[in-house]
Amino acid sequence: MNVGNVVCLKLMSGEELIGTKVDDDSSESQIAIKDVASIIMMPGGGNGQQYGLGLAPFLGYSDSKSFKVSRTAVVIEHEPSVDMINNYNRMFGAGIQVVQSLNG
């Protein structure tokens, strides 16, 4: 369930990004994404977990809202979990929560 083309990218550098994919032209040598955040690991994720995930500004010193990432720098491109999409929407979207299931 990809909502609004939100995508996660794992880069060769080890950095993990989340953003909204602007286009999906597989012939392009770059992936255009906007409203990008870095996915970071944080201690104490709640519910007795040892760690959690958080979002941090990507290139916080830049005024740009969109970036192009070389496809050769991307190791993995995947759909984020519903929880990650919800966190991303709180940061960049209208705060709308994605319902995973109506049956609970």
C-alpha positions in Angstrom: 0.0 0.0 0.0 2.0 3.0 -1.2 0.2 6.1 -0.1 1.1 9.3 -2.1 4.3 7.7 -3.5 6.1 7.8 -0.2 9.3 5.8 -0.6 12.3 4.7 1.5 15.8 4.6 0.1 18.8 2.8 1.6 21.9 4.4 0.2 25.3 2.9 -0.3 26.6 5.2 2.4 24.3 3.5 4.9 22.0 6.5 5.2 18.3 5.8 5.0 15.9 8.4 3.6 12.1 8.8 3.3 10.4 11.1 0.9 7.7 11.6 -1.7 8.8 10.2 -5.1 8.2 12.9 -7.7 8.4 10.7 -10.8 8.8 7.1 -11.6 10.7 7.1 -14.9 12.9 4.0 -14.6 14.9 5.1 -17.6 16.2 8.1 -15.6 19.6 7.7 -13.9 18.3 9.6 -10.9 15.4 9.3 -8.5 13.6 12.6 -7.8 12.2 12.9 -4.3 10.8 15.8 -2.3 10.2 16.5 1.4 13.0 14.3 2.3 13.9 13.2 5.9 16.7 11.0 7.2 15.5 7.9 9.1 17.5 7.6 12.3 17.7 5.0 15.1 16.9 6.3 18.6 17.2 4.6 21.9 14.0 3.5 23.7 11.2 3.0 21.2 8.5 2.5 23.8 6.6 -0.7 24.6 9.8 -2.2 26.1 11.8 -1.9 22.9 15.5 -1.2 22.9 15.3 1.3 20.1 12.9 3.2 17.9 13.0 5.0 14.6 12.8 8.8 14.1 12.9 11.3 11.3 15.4 14.1 11.1 15.8 16.9 8.5 17.8 15.9 5.5 20.4 18.5 4.6 18.9 20.9 7.1 21.2 23.7 5.9 19.7 23.6 2.3 16.6 25.6 1.2 15.8 22.9 -1.4 12.7 20.9 -0.9 13.5 18.3 -3.6 16.6 16.3 -4.4 17.7 13.9 -7.1 19.5 10.8 -5.9 21.6 8.8 -8.3 20.2 5.3 -8.8 23.7 3.9 -8.5 23.8 5.2 -4.9 20.6 3.4 -4.0 21.0 -0.1 -2.6 17.3 -0.7 -1.7 14.1 1.2 -2.6 11.0 0.1 -0.8 7.6 1.1 0.5 7.6 2.2 4.2 5.5 0.6 6.8 2.1 2.2 7.7 3.6 3.5 11.0 6.5 5.2 9.1 4.1 6.7 6.6 2.1 8.1 9.5 5.2 9.6 11.1 6.2 11.1 7.7 2.7 12.6 7.2 2.8 14.2 10.7 6.1 15.9 9.6 5.4 16.8 6.0 1.7 16.1 5.2 -1.6 17.2 6.6 -1.2 14.9 9.5 -3.6 12.4 8.1 -3.2 8.9 9.5 -3.3 5.9 7.2 -5.7 3.1 8.5 -4.0 -0.3 8.3 -7.2 -2.3 8.8 -10.8 -1.5 9.7 -11.0 -4.7 11.7 -8.5 -3.6 14.3 
